[in-house]
């Protein structure tokens, strides 16, 4: 019996040793096959480059061919990866400095076509009537079909006070619309704050996530200490710096994951967590979003939604949840490469999905007779004031004018159904909080 056991044990040992040897051999063979496959692929690529250089109708240098090959490779990876040649790299650096000659729109690829993510407030494009969701069909006389984002951006930028014509396809319009825009220096103010008249509610509008957003919101919160609720407006906000999105959420959330990024390279996987210091926890918040809210805006709205810290109001967001980095090739050229995707605290992704509001509200004026009543009431008071002046023989003291730069009036609310809904929600939450 003892001998049998030893024989059995020896058999198992031999089998395991053989399996390890087989596994090592297979691994070595697999690595060898991968190396051969890699060499074959590089050889094929080299042959194609040589063939193009020798036979293509136009005389192209090898450097030009390589640049076109790199550009084609990155464009075919996804809508946001791209090759930045000398000109594009320089333009990107100009844009990063926050002041440049252009239109004031953020564009992206949606379903393979050049689409306006959002116009930036108080810029030439915004004033000319460009809207989020517009598909740019032509830039001047050039078709945008098969055009990269970088090529489009390069065409739209230019010297201030020069004219450009965009032909756009807009939902609800029967035919393409031509929009003339005069380029200008784009200076972006990222944070606006106002009080909602008679409501003790603070309205904060964030137009883009530049490096001053968290600082600007903190100043607004300090300036209005008696606020009983907050409406955070991220409509048509195309995104920006991740650090500012994380910092903004951290002002209102005291613990847990704000957002995480996960990619193929483990070193790029990161979790951004909230801290309790300086957190505002006891004030109700409503966040306004729409189809022009993208990237950092979606991180803020989605994270606050997952933490049940805010009610999201408006329309479904754009759906850009990928992480791009600029990797220099040399001092004058670089590649923009997607290295990871963002994930919200619940584990859901933003990419191509977006954030769905808790309360869906489409843009427009407040319907019904309330609007008419406000107009009639205002006109009646104006008429009676005039009659009182006639009766008394002296001018009646006029009501103080409201500074529209600091206050959102009742009229403003009735012109913006989404905003009025958000204000009403905050008011209800505030009353519930008291109970």
Buried (B, 14 or more C-beta within 10 A) or exposed (E): EEEEEEEEEEEEEEEEEEEEEEEEEEEEEEEEEEEEEEEEEEEEEEEEBEEBBEEEEEEBEEEEBEBEBBBEEBBEEBBBBBBBBEEBBEBBEEBEEBEBBBBBBBBBBBEEBBBBBBBBBBBBBBBBEBBBBBBBBBBEEEEBEEBBBBBBBBBBBBEEEEEBEBBBBBEEEEEBBEBEBEBBBBEBBBBBBBBBBEBBBBBBBBBBBBEBBBEBBBEBBEEBEEBBBBBBBBBBBBBBBBBBBBBBBBBBBBEEBBBBBBBEEEEEEEEBBBEEEEBBEEBBBBBBBBBBBBBBBBBBBBBBBBBEBBBBBBBBBBBBBBBBEEEEEEEEBBBBBBBBBBBBBEEEBBBEBBBEBBBEBEEEEBEEEEBEEBEEEEEEEEEEBEEEEEEEEEEEEEEEEBEEEEBBBBBBBBBBBBBBBBBBBBBBBBEEEEE
